[in-house]
Amino acid sequence: MTKVSPNDLPITSVSALSDEPAPRFYQRMQDELLPRLQQLKGVSEITLLGGEQREVQVNVDQAKLLLYRIPLARIRRHRTRRS
């Protein structure tokens, strides 16, 4: 059973298209457009659906980690930083 309030339902839905590569467009929507829309009076929540998020894979050389005494946890901590 789910309790639903009319206030929880979306008021509007917006679709966007671009000629940009999908991951770049998704990132631009997330970084540029959504923050601007969230500042509008009366906007309480925005959900970005669909699209293709950028993914970066890091291959770690265990031997070099041991050689330089770098714990894997340190690499993991820095994975979410953007340049």
PDB file of N, CA, C and O in Angstrom:
ATOM      1  N   MET A   1       0.843  -1.154   0.000  1.00  0.00           N
ATOM      2  CA  MET A   1       0.000   0.000   0.000  1.00  0.00           C
ATOM      3  C   MET A   1       0.905   1.238   0.000  1.00  0.00           C
ATOM      4  O   MET A   1       1.932   1.268   0.678  1.00  0.00           O
ATOM      5  N   THR A   2       0.512   2.246  -0.761  1.00  0.00           N
ATOM      6  CA  THR A   2       1.277   3.481  -0.863  1.00  0.00           C
ATOM      7  C   THR A   2       0.368   4.665  -0.647  1.00  0.00           C
ATOM      8  O   THR A   2      -0.716   4.751  -1.224  1.00  0.00           O
ATOM      9  N   LYS A   3       0.817   5.569   0.183  1.00  0.00           N
ATOM     10  CA  LYS A   3       0.057   6.796   0.411  1.00  0.00           C
ATOM     11  C   LYS A   3       0.530   7.833  -0.610  1.00  0.00           C
ATOM     12  O   LYS A   3       1.721   8.135  -0.682  1.00  0.00           O
ATOM     13  N   VAL A   4      -0.390   8.374  -1.392  1.00  0.00           N
ATOM     14  CA  VAL A   4      -0.053   9.342  -2.416  1.00  0.00           C
ATOM     15  C   VAL A   4      -0.826  10.623  -2.155  1.00  0.00           C
ATOM     16  O   VAL A   4      -2.030  10.608  -1.897  1.00  0.00           O
ATOM     17  N   SER A   5      -0.106  11.727  -2.230  1.00  0.00           N
ATOM     18  CA  SER A   5      -0.723  13.036  -2.061  1.00  0.00           C
ATOM     19  C   SER A   5      -0.708  13.752  -3.404  1.00  0.00           C
ATOM     20  O   SER A   5       0.274  13.651  -4.140  1.00  0.00           O
ATOM     21  N   PRO A   6      -1.778  14.477  -3.743  1.00  0.00           N
ATOM     22  CA  PRO A   6      -1.762  15.235  -4.994  1.00  0.00           C
ATOM     23  C   PRO A   6      -0.595  16.224  -5.055  1.00  0.00           C
ATOM     24  O   PRO A   6      -0.154  16.591  -6.144  1.00  0.00           O
ATOM     25  N   ASN A   7      -0.097  16.653  -3.907  1.00  0.00           N
ATOM     26  CA  ASN A   7       1.040  17.576  -3.877  1.00  0.00           C
ATOM     27  C   ASN A   7       2.344  16.907  -4.298  1.00  0.00           C
ATOM     28  O   ASN A   7       3.310  17.587  -4.643  1.00  0.00           O
ATOM     29  N   ASP A   8       2.373  15.577  -4.271  1.00  0.00           N
ATOM     30  CA  ASP A   8       3.582  14.842  -4.641  1.00  0.00           C
ATOM     31  C   ASP A   8       3.667  14.570  -6.138  1.00  0.00           C
ATOM     32  O   ASP A   8       4.716  14.156  -6.631  1.00  0.00           O
ATOM     33  N   LEU A   9       2.592  14.795  -6.856  1.00  0.00           N
ATOM     34  CA  LEU A   9       2.566  14.505  -8.287  1.00  0.00           C
ATOM     35  C   LEU A   9       3.252  15.626  -9.077  1.00  0.00           C
ATOM     36  O   LEU A   9       3.171  16.793  -8.695  1.00  0.00           O
ATOM     37  N   PRO A  10       3.926  15.274 -10.177  1.00  0.00           N
ATOM     38  CA  PRO A  10       4.595  16.306 -10.975  1.00  0.00           C
ATOM     39  C   PRO A  10       3.583  17.269 -11.582  1.00  0.00           C
ATOM     40  O   PRO A  10       2.497  16.871 -12.003  1.00  0.00           O
ATOM     41  N   ILE A  11       3.954  18.521 -11.617  1.00  0.00           N
ATOM     42  CA  ILE A  11       3.095  19.527 -12.234  1.00  0.00           C
ATOM     43  C   ILE A  11       3.366  19.588 -13.721  1.00  0.00           C
ATOM     44  O   ILE A  11       2.447  19.790 -14.514  1.00  0.00           O
ATOM     45  N   THR A  12       4.600  19.418 -14.101  1.00  0.00           N
ATOM     46  CA  THR A  12       4.954  19.465 -15.520  1.00  0.00           C
ATOM     47  C   THR A  12       6.100  18.513 -15.815  1.00  0.00           C
ATOM     48  O   THR A  12       6.885  18.171 -14.931  1.00  0.00           O
ATOM     49  N   SER A  13       6.185  18.095 -17.055  1.00  0.00           N
ATOM     50  CA  SER A  13       7.299  17.276 -17.532  1.00  0.00           C
ATOM     51  C   SER A  13       7.890  17.979 -18.745  1.00  0.00           C
ATOM     52  O   SER A  13       7.161  18.515 -19.580  1.00  0.00           O
ATOM     53  N   VAL A  14       9.206  17.975 -18.835  1.00  0.00           N
ATOM     54  CA  VAL A  14       9.898  18.619 -19.937  1.00  0.00           C
ATOM     55  C   VAL A  14      10.837  17.611 -20.575  1.00  0.00           C
ATOM     56  O   VAL A  14      11.540  16.883 -19.874  1.00  0.00           O
ATOM     57  N   SER A  15      10.851  17.565 -21.895  1.00  0.00           N
ATOM     58  CA  SER A  15      11.781  16.703 -22.618  1.00  0.00           C
ATOM     59  C   SER A  15      12.790  17.582 -23.343  1.00  0.00           C
ATOM     60  O   SER A  15      12.458  18.679 -23.793  1.00  0.00           O
ATOM     61  N   ALA A  16      14.005  17.106 -23.454  1.00  0.00           N
ATOM     62  CA  ALA A  16      15.050  17.869 -24.137  1.00  0.00           C
ATOM     63  C   ALA A  16      15.811  16.954 -25.080  1.00  0.00           C
ATOM     64  O   ALA A  16      16.045  15.783 -24.781  1.00  0.00           O
ATOM     65  N   LEU A  17      16.192  17.506 -26.219  1.00  0.00           N
ATOM     66  CA  LEU A  17      16.958  16.781 -27.229  1.00  0.00           C
ATOM     67  C   LEU A  17      18.196  17.594 -27.575  1.00  0.00           C
ATOM     68  O   LEU A  17      18.204  18.816 -27.426  1.00  0.00           O
ATOM     69  N   SER A  18      19.243  16.915 -28.037  1.00  0.00           N
ATOM     70  CA  SER A  18      20.464  17.608 -28.421  1.00  0.00           C
ATOM     71  C   SER A  18      21.216  16.793 -29.458  1.00  0.00           C
ATOM     72  O   SER A  18      21.056  15.576 -29.550  1.00  0.00           O
ATOM     73  N   ASP A  19      22.040  17.484 -30.237  1.00  0.00           N
ATOM     74  CA  ASP A  19      22.937  16.804 -31.171  1.00  0.00           C
ATOM     75  C   ASP A  19      24.254  16.426 -30.496  1.00  0.00           C
ATOM     76  O   ASP A  19      25.092  15.752 -31.095  1.00  0.00           O
ATOM     77  N   GLU A  20      24.433  16.862 -29.246  1.00  0.00           N
ATOM     78  CA  GLU A  20      25.646  16.536 -28.502  1.00  0.00           C
ATOM     79  C   GLU A  20      25.666  15.042 -28.182  1.00  0.00           C
ATOM     80  O   GLU A  20      24.617  14.398 -28.159  1.00  0.00           O
ATOM     81  N   PRO A  21      26.851  14.493 -27.936  1.00  0.00           N
ATOM     82  CA  PRO A  21      26.905  13.103 -27.460  1.00  0.00           C
ATOM     83  C   PRO A  21      26.110  12.978 -26.156  1.00  0.00           C
ATOM     84  O   PRO A  21      26.133  13.883 -25.321  1.00  0.00           O
ATOM     85  N   ALA A  22      25.418  11.867 -25.990  1.00  0.00           N
ATOM     86  CA  ALA A  22      24.501  11.679 -24.866  1.00  0.00           C
ATOM     87  C   ALA A  22      25.139  11.931 -23.500  1.00  0.00           C
ATOM     88  O   ALA A  22      24.532  12.631 -22.689  1.00  0.00           O
ATOM     89  N   PRO A  23      26.336  11.397 -23.196  1.00  0.00           N
ATOM     90  CA  PRO A  23      26.910  11.657 -21.871  1.00  0.00           C
ATOM     91  C   PRO A  23      27.212  13.134 -21.638  1.00  0.00           C
ATOM     92  O   PRO A  23      27.016  13.631 -20.529  1.00  0.00           O
ATOM     93  N   ARG A  24      27.679  13.838 -22.651  1.00  0.00           N
ATOM     94  CA  ARG A  24      27.983  15.260 -22.506  1.00  0.00           C
ATOM     95  C   ARG A  24      26.702  16.060 -22.277  1.00  0.00           C
ATOM     96  O   ARG A  24      26.666  16.959 -21.437  1.00  0.00           O
ATOM     97  N   PHE A  25      25.652  15.727 -23.029  1.00  0.00           N
ATOM     98  CA  PHE A  25      24.379  16.432 -22.878  1.00  0.00           C
ATOM     99  C   PHE A  25      23.788  16.200 -21.492  1.00  0.00           C
ATOM    100  O   PHE A  25      23.296  17.137 -20.862  1.00  0.00           O
ATOM    101  N   TYR A  26      23.834  14.972 -21.018  1.00  0.00           N
ATOM    102  CA  TYR A  26      23.332  14.648 -19.675  1.00  0.00           C
ATOM    103  C   TYR A  26      24.068  15.468 -18.629  1.00  0.00           C
ATOM    104  O   TYR A  26      23.447  16.045 -17.736  1.00  0.00           O
ATOM    105  N   GLN A  27      25.407  15.522 -18.740  1.00  0.00           N
ATOM    106  CA  GLN A  27      26.211  16.259 -17.773  1.00  0.00           C
ATOM    107  C   GLN A  27      25.890  17.752 -17.823  1.00  0.00           C
ATOM    108  O   GLN A  27      25.832  18.410 -16.785  1.00  0.00           O
ATOM    109  N   ARG A  28      25.683  18.285 -19.022  1.00  0.00           N
ATOM    110  CA  ARG A  28      25.344  19.697 -19.160  1.00  0.00           C
ATOM    111  C   ARG A  28      23.989  20.007 -18.544  1.00  0.00           C
ATOM    112  O   ARG A  28      23.815  21.037 -17.893  1.00  0.00           O
ATOM    113  N   MET A  29      23.034  19.113 -18.752  1.00  0.00           N
ATOM    114  CA  MET A  29      21.709  19.280 -18.142  1.00  0.00           C
ATOM    115  C   MET A  29      21.843  19.284 -16.619  1.00  0.00           C
ATOM    116  O   MET A  29      21.246  20.120 -15.941  1.00  0.00           O
ATOM    117  N   GLN A  30      22.619  18.358 -16.093  1.00  0.00           N
ATOM    118  CA  GLN A  30      22.786  18.224 -14.646  1.00  0.00           C
ATOM    119  C   GLN A  30      23.546  19.407 -14.047  1.00  0.00           C
ATOM    120  O   GLN A  30      23.191  19.892 -12.973  1.00  0.00           O
ATOM    121  N   ASP A  31      24.586  19.872 -14.734  1.00  0.00           N
ATOM    122  CA  ASP A  31      25.451  20.922 -14.193  1.00  0.00           C
ATOM    123  C   ASP A  31      24.954  22.340 -14.450  1.00  0.00           C
ATOM    124  O   ASP A  31      25.182  23.232 -13.633  1.00  0.00           O
ATOM    125  N   GLU A  32      24.277  22.557 -15.577  1.00  0.00           N
ATOM    126  CA  GLU A  32      23.906  23.911 -15.963  1.00  0.00           C
ATOM    127  C   GLU A  32      22.409  24.195 -15.866  1.00  0.00           C
ATOM    128  O   GLU A  32      22.000  25.176 -15.244  1.00  0.00           O
ATOM    129  N   LEU A  33      21.602  23.347 -16.474  1.00  0.00           N
ATOM    130  CA  LEU A  33      20.169  23.641 -16.544  1.00  0.00           C
ATOM    131  C   LEU A  33      19.443  23.368 -15.224  1.00  0.00           C
ATOM    132  O   LEU A  33      18.687  24.218 -14.753  1.00  0.00           O
ATOM    133  N   LEU A  34      19.659  22.210 -14.630  1.00  0.00           N
ATOM    134  CA  LEU A  34      18.948  21.877 -13.393  1.00  0.00           C
ATOM    135  C   LEU A  34      19.186  22.878 -12.266  1.00  0.00           C
ATOM    136  O   LEU A  34      18.225  23.272 -11.605  1.00  0.00           O
ATOM    137  N   PRO A  35      20.433  23.309 -12.016  1.00  0.00           N
ATOM    138  CA  PRO A  35      20.620  24.308 -10.947  1.00  0.00           C
ATOM    139  C   PRO A  35      19.850  25.602 -11.213  1.00  0.00           C
ATOM    140  O   PRO A  35      19.342  26.221 -10.278  1.00  0.00           O
ATOM    141  N   ARG A  36      19.759  26.013 -12.467  1.00  0.00           N
ATOM    142  CA  ARG A  36      19.018  27.236 -12.797  1.00  0.00           C
ATOM    143  C   ARG A  36      17.527  27.052 -12.569  1.00  0.00           C
ATOM    144  O   ARG A  36      16.858  27.950 -12.058  1.00  0.00           O
ATOM    145  N   LEU A  37      17.001  25.882 -12.949  1.00  0.00           N
ATOM    146  CA  LEU A  37      15.573  25.617 -12.751  1.00  0.00           C
ATOM    147  C   LEU A  37      15.237  25.497 -11.265  1.00  0.00           C
ATOM    148  O   LEU A  37      14.160  25.909 -10.835  1.00  0.00           O
ATOM    149  N   GLN A  38      16.156  24.933 -10.482  1.00  0.00           N
ATOM    150  CA  GLN A  38      15.913  24.764  -9.046  1.00  0.00           C
ATOM    151  C   GLN A  38      15.834  26.096  -8.310  1.00  0.00           C
ATOM    152  O   GLN A  38      15.284  26.166  -7.211  1.00  0.00           O
ATOM    153  N   GLN A  39      16.376  27.147  -8.905  1.00  0.00           N
ATOM    154  CA  GLN A  39      16.342  28.465  -8.278  1.00  0.00           C
ATOM    155  C   GLN A  39      15.024  29.195  -8.525  1.00  0.00           C
ATOM    156  O   GLN A  39      14.762  30.225  -7.903  1.00  0.00           O
ATOM    157  N   LEU A  40      14.197  28.674  -9.423  1.00  0.00           N
ATOM    158  CA  LEU A  40      12.927  29.325  -9.721  1.00  0.00           C
ATOM    159  C   LEU A  40      11.975  29.209  -8.532  1.00  0.00           C
ATOM    160  O   LEU A  40      11.920  28.178  -7.862  1.00  0.00           O
ATOM    161  N   LYS A  41      11.242  30.265  -8.287  1.00  0.00           N
ATOM    162  CA  LYS A  41      10.281  30.285  -7.181  1.00  0.00           C
ATOM    163  C   LYS A  41       9.214  29.217  -7.410  1.00  0.00           C
ATOM    164  O   LYS A  41       8.660  29.101  -8.503  1.00  0.00           O
ATOM    165  N   GLY A  42       8.939  28.449  -6.377  1.00  0.00           N
ATOM    166  CA  GLY A  42       7.907  27.421  -6.441  1.00  0.00           C
ATOM    167  C   GLY A  42       8.402  26.047  -6.862  1.00  0.00           C
ATOM    168  O   GLY A  42       7.653  25.073  -6.786  1.00  0.00           O
ATOM    169  N   VAL A  43       9.645  25.950  -7.302  1.00  0.00           N
ATOM    170  CA  VAL A  43      10.202  24.654  -7.705  1.00  0.00           C
ATOM    171  C   VAL A  43      10.744  23.960  -6.454  1.00  0.00           C
ATOM    172  O   VAL A  43      11.641  24.477  -5.788  1.00  0.00           O
ATOM    173  N   SER A  44      10.194  22.791  -6.143  1.00  0.00           N
ATOM    174  CA  SER A  44      10.644  22.090  -4.945  1.00  0.00           C
ATOM    175  C   SER A  44      11.565  20.921  -5.278  1.00  0.00           C
ATOM    176  O   SER A  44      12.456  20.591  -4.496  1.00  0.00           O
ATOM    177  N   GLU A  45      11.357  20.299  -6.423  1.00  0.00           N
ATOM    178  CA  GLU A  45      12.181  19.132  -6.769  1.00  0.00           C
ATOM    179  C   GLU A  45      12.211  18.954  -8.273  1.00  0.00           C
ATOM    180  O   GLU A  45      11.213  19.163  -8.963  1.00  0.00           O
ATOM    181  N   ILE A  46      13.376  18.563  -8.767  1.00  0.00           N
ATOM    182  CA  ILE A  46      13.536  18.247 -10.185  1.00  0.00           C
ATOM    183  C   ILE A  46      14.216  16.894 -10.271  1.00  0.00           C
ATOM    184  O   ILE A  46      15.202  16.639  -9.579  1.00  0.00           O
ATOM    185  N   THR A  47      13.689  16.033 -11.116  1.00  0.00           N
ATOM    186  CA  THR A  47      14.269  14.713 -11.314  1.00  0.00           C
ATOM    187  C   THR A  47      14.691  14.579 -12.764  1.00  0.00           C
ATOM    188  O   THR A  47      13.886  14.792 -13.671  1.00  0.00           O
ATOM    189  N   LEU A  48      15.932  14.233 -12.982  1.00  0.00           N
ATOM    190  CA  LEU A  48      16.459  14.019 -14.321  1.00  0.00           C
ATOM    191  C   LEU A  48      16.350  12.534 -14.637  1.00  0.00           C
ATOM    192  O   LEU A  48      16.985  11.706 -13.984  1.00  0.00           O
ATOM    193  N   LEU A  49      15.548  12.202 -15.637  1.00  0.00           N
ATOM    194  CA  LEU A  49      15.329  10.804 -16.014  1.00  0.00           C
ATOM    195  C   LEU A  49      15.926  10.531 -17.379  1.00  0.00           C
ATOM    196  O   LEU A  49      15.970  11.413 -18.237  1.00  0.00           O
ATOM    197  N   GLY A  50      16.382   9.314 -17.574  1.00  0.00           N
ATOM    198  CA  GLY A  50      16.906   8.922 -18.870  1.00  0.00           C
ATOM    199  C   GLY A  50      18.301   9.473 -19.081  1.00  0.00           C
ATOM    200  O   GLY A  50      18.981   9.860 -18.131  1.00  0.00           O
ATOM    201  N   GLY A  51      18.705   9.504 -20.295  1.00  0.00           N
ATOM    202  CA  GLY A  51      20.028  10.023 -20.610  1.00  0.00           C
ATOM    203  C   GLY A  51      21.113   9.006 -20.338  1.00  0.00           C
ATOM    204  O   GLY A  51      20.853   7.867 -19.953  1.00  0.00           O
ATOM    205  N   GLU A  52      22.323   9.448 -20.549  1.00  0.00           N
ATOM    206  CA  GLU A  52      23.475   8.571 -20.404  1.00  0.00           C
ATOM    207  C   GLU A  52      24.535   9.293 -19.592  1.00  0.00           C
ATOM    208  O   GLU A  52      25.126  10.266 -20.061  1.00  0.00           O
ATOM    209  N   GLN A  53      24.778   8.824 -18.380  1.00  0.00           N
ATOM    210  CA  GLN A  53      25.799   9.444 -17.548  1.00  0.00           C
ATOM    211  C   GLN A  53      27.191   9.035 -18.006  1.00  0.00           C
ATOM    212  O   GLN A  53      27.412   7.912 -18.458  1.00  0.00           O
ATOM    213  N   ARG A  54      28.116   9.966 -17.882  1.00  0.00           N
ATOM    214  CA  ARG A  54      29.499   9.686 -18.215  1.00  0.00           C
ATOM    215  C   ARG A  54      30.072   8.715 -17.192  1.00  0.00           C
ATOM    216  O   ARG A  54      29.766   8.798 -16.003  1.00  0.00           O
ATOM    217  N   GLU A  55      30.896   7.805 -17.660  1.00  0.00           N
ATOM    218  CA  GLU A  55      31.514   6.826 -16.768  1.00  0.00           C
ATOM    219  C   GLU A  55      33.004   6.790 -17.021  1.00  0.00           C
ATOM    220  O   GLU A  55      33.457   6.746 -18.165  1.00  0.00           O
ATOM    221  N   VAL A  56      33.740   6.810 -15.961  1.00  0.00           N
ATOM    222  CA  VAL A  56      35.196   6.709 -16.060  1.00  0.00           C
ATOM    223  C   VAL A  56      35.626   5.449 -15.316  1.00  0.00           C
ATOM    224  O   VAL A  56      35.280   5.251 -14.152  1.00  0.00           O
ATOM    225  N   GLN A  57      36.377   4.614 -15.998  1.00  0.00           N
ATOM    226  CA  GLN A  57      36.885   3.403 -15.363  1.00  0.00           C
ATOM    227  C   GLN A  57      38.372   3.580 -15.082  1.00  0.00           C
ATOM    228  O   GLN A  57      39.124   4.058 -15.931  1.00  0.00           O
ATOM    229  N   VAL A  58      38.778   3.195 -13.893  1.00  0.00           N
ATOM    230  CA  VAL A  58      40.178   3.310 -13.487  1.00  0.00           C
ATOM    231  C   VAL A  58      40.715   1.911 -13.215  1.00  0.00           C
ATOM    232  O   VAL A  58      40.194   1.183 -12.370  1.00  0.00           O
ATOM    233  N   ASN A  59      41.749   1.555 -13.935  1.00  0.00           N
ATOM    234  CA  ASN A  59      42.410   0.269 -13.705  1.00  0.00           C
ATOM    235  C   ASN A  59      43.610   0.516 -12.807  1.00  0.00           C
ATOM    236  O   ASN A  59      44.470   1.341 -13.116  1.00  0.00           O
ATOM    237  N   VAL A  60      43.661  -0.198 -11.706  1.00  0.00           N
ATOM    238  CA  VAL A  60      44.701   0.017 -10.703  1.00  0.00           C
ATOM    239  C   VAL A  60      45.708  -1.125 -10.750  1.00  0.00           C
ATOM    240  O   VAL A  60      45.341  -2.300 -10.756  1.00  0.00           O
ATOM    241  N   ASP A  61      46.969  -0.758 -10.783  1.00  0.00           N
ATOM    242  CA  ASP A  61      48.063  -1.724 -10.750  1.00  0.00           C
ATOM    243  C   ASP A  61      48.397  -1.999  -9.277  1.00  0.00           C
ATOM    244  O   ASP A  61      49.024  -1.175  -8.611  1.00  0.00           O
ATOM    245  N   GLN A  62      47.974  -3.157  -8.782  1.00  0.00           N
ATOM    246  CA  GLN A  62      48.160  -3.512  -7.376  1.00  0.00           C
ATOM    247  C   GLN A  62      49.636  -3.474  -6.966  1.00  0.00           C
ATOM    248  O   GLN A  62      49.964  -3.051  -5.857  1.00  0.00           O
ATOM    249  N   ALA A  63      50.513  -3.910  -7.852  1.00  0.00           N
ATOM    250  CA  ALA A  63      51.941  -3.929  -7.528  1.00  0.00           C
ATOM    251  C   ALA A  63      52.465  -2.517  -7.287  1.00  0.00           C
ATOM    252  O   ALA A  63      53.253  -2.296  -6.368  1.00  0.00           O
ATOM    253  N   LYS A  64      52.031  -1.557  -8.111  1.00  0.00           N
ATOM    254  CA  LYS A  64      52.489  -0.173  -7.932  1.00  0.00           C
ATOM    255  C   LYS A  64      51.885   0.450  -6.678  1.00  0.00           C
ATOM    256  O   LYS A  64      52.531   1.258  -6.011  1.00  0.00           O
ATOM    257  N   LEU A  65      50.654   0.081  -6.359  1.00  0.00           N
ATOM    258  CA  LEU A  65      50.071   0.578  -5.115  1.00  0.00           C
ATOM    259  C   LEU A  65      50.913   0.131  -3.928  1.00  0.00           C
ATOM    260  O   LEU A  65      51.192   0.916  -3.021  1.00  0.00           O
ATOM    261  N   LEU A  66      51.308  -1.119  -3.941  1.00  0.00           N
ATOM    262  CA  LEU A  66      52.144  -1.648  -2.863  1.00  0.00           C
ATOM    263  C   LEU A  66      53.520  -0.972  -2.850  1.00  0.00           C
ATOM    264  O   LEU A  66      54.039  -0.622  -1.791  1.00  0.00           O
ATOM    265  N   LEU A  67      54.094  -0.797  -4.028  1.00  0.00           N
ATOM    266  CA  LEU A  67      55.415  -0.177  -4.140  1.00  0.00           C
ATOM    267  C   LEU A  67      55.406   1.246  -3.567  1.00  0.00           C
ATOM    268  O   LEU A  67      56.324   1.632  -2.845  1.00  0.00           O
ATOM    269  N   TYR A  68      54.370   2.016  -3.892  1.00  0.00           N
ATOM    270  CA  TYR A  68      54.292   3.413  -3.433  1.00  0.00           C
ATOM    271  C   TYR A  68      53.518   3.565  -2.117  1.00  0.00           C
ATOM    272  O   TYR A  68      53.311   4.673  -1.620  1.00  0.00           O
ATOM    273  N   ARG A  69      53.102   2.422  -1.571  1.00  0.00           N
ATOM    274  CA  ARG A  69      52.369   2.398  -0.298  1.00  0.00           C
ATOM    275  C   ARG A  69      51.124   3.289  -0.321  1.00  0.00           C
ATOM    276  O   ARG A  69      50.890   4.096   0.578  1.00  0.00           O
ATOM    277  N   ILE A  70      50.341   3.112  -1.377  1.00  0.00           N
ATOM    278  CA  ILE A  70      49.084   3.861  -1.513  1.00  0.00           C
ATOM    279  C   ILE A  70      47.940   2.874  -1.299  1.00  0.00           C
ATOM    280  O   ILE A  70      47.816   1.908  -2.051  1.00  0.00           O
ATOM    281  N   PRO A  71      47.112   3.097  -0.301  1.00  0.00           N
ATOM    282  CA  PRO A  71      45.975   2.192  -0.082  1.00  0.00           C
ATOM    283  C   PRO A  71      44.896   2.401  -1.156  1.00  0.00           C
ATOM    284  O   PRO A  71      44.666   3.524  -1.607  1.00  0.00           O
ATOM    285  N   LEU A  72      44.251   1.325  -1.550  1.00  0.00           N
ATOM    286  CA  LEU A  72      43.190   1.401  -2.550  1.00  0.00           C
ATOM    287  C   LEU A  72      42.077   2.357  -2.109  1.00  0.00           C
ATOM    288  O   LEU A  72      41.464   3.021  -2.945  1.00  0.00           O
ATOM    289  N   ALA A  73      41.819   2.429  -0.826  1.00  0.00           N
ATOM    290  CA  ALA A  73      40.788   3.329  -0.305  1.00  0.00           C
ATOM    291  C   ALA A  73      41.077   4.777  -0.677  1.00  0.00           C
ATOM    292  O   ALA A  73      40.151   5.562  -0.882  1.00  0.00           O
ATOM    293  N   ARG A  74      42.351   5.136  -0.764  1.00  0.00           N
ATOM    294  CA  ARG A  74      42.709   6.509  -1.152  1.00  0.00           C
ATOM    295  C   ARG A  74      42.303   6.792  -2.592  1.00  0.00           C
ATOM    296  O   ARG A  74      41.835   7.888  -2.898  1.00  0.00           O
ATOM    297  N   ILE A  75      42.473   5.835  -3.462  1.00  0.00           N
ATOM    298  CA  ILE A  75      42.062   5.969  -4.864  1.00  0.00           C
ATOM    299  C   ILE A  75      40.541   6.105  -4.922  1.00  0.00           C
ATOM    300  O   ILE A  75      40.026   6.954  -5.649  1.00  0.00           O
ATOM    301  N   ARG A  76      39.835   5.297  -4.180  1.00  0.00           N
ATOM    302  CA  ARG A  76      38.369   5.337  -4.167  1.00  0.00           C
ATOM    303  C   ARG A  76      37.844   6.676  -3.685  1.00  0.00           C
ATOM    304  O   ARG A  76      36.853   7.177  -4.217  1.00  0.00           O
ATOM    305  N   ARG A  77      38.495   7.269  -2.681  1.00  0.00           N
ATOM    306  CA  ARG A  77      38.058   8.570  -2.154  1.00  0.00           C
ATOM    307  C   ARG A  77      38.112   9.647  -3.218  1.00  0.00           C
ATOM    308  O   ARG A  77      37.284  10.558  -3.214  1.00  0.00           O
ATOM    309  N   HIS A  78      39.054   9.564  -4.117  1.00  0.00           N
ATOM    310  CA  HIS A  78      39.240  10.608  -5.125  1.00  0.00           C
ATOM    311  C   HIS A  78      38.452  10.359  -6.400  1.00  0.00           C
ATOM    312  O   HIS A  78      38.517  11.168  -7.326  1.00  0.00           O
ATOM    313  N   ARG A  79      37.727   9.287  -6.470  1.00  0.00           N
ATOM    314  CA  ARG A  79      37.027   8.940  -7.717  1.00  0.00           C
ATOM    315  C   ARG A  79      35.920   9.902  -8.069  1.00  0.00           C
ATOM    316  O   ARG A  79      35.607  10.050  -9.250  1.00  0.00           O
ATOM    317  N   THR A  80      35.307  10.569  -7.096  1.00  0.00           N
ATOM    318  CA  THR A  80      34.167  11.438  -7.401  1.00  0.00           C
ATOM    319  C   THR A  80      34.579  12.876  -7.656  1.00  0.00           C
ATOM    320  O   THR A  80      33.732  13.693  -8.018  1.00  0.00           O
ATOM    321  N   ARG A  81      35.829  13.209  -7.483  1.00  0.00           N
ATOM    322  CA  ARG A  81      36.289  14.578  -7.746  1.00  0.00           C
ATOM    323  C   ARG A  81      36.297  14.840  -9.242  1.00  0.00           C
ATOM    324  O   ARG A  81      36.649  13.973 -10.043  1.00  0.00           O
ATOM    325  N   ARG A  82      35.901  16.055  -9.601  1.00  0.00           N
ATOM    326  CA  ARG A  82      35.942  16.458 -11.004  1.00  0.00           C
ATOM    327  C   ARG A  82      37.076  17.450 -11.193  1.00  0.00           C
ATOM    328  O   ARG A  82      37.393  18.224 -10.289  1.00  0.00           O
ATOM    329  N   SER A  83      37.682  17.423 -12.362  1.00  0.00           N
ATOM    330  CA  SER A  83      38.735  18.388 -12.643  1.00  0.00           C
ATOM    331  C   SER A  83      38.163  19.630 -13.274  1.00  0.00           C
ATOM    332  O   SER A  83      38.905  20.562 -13.584  1.00  0.00           O
TER     333      SER A  83
END
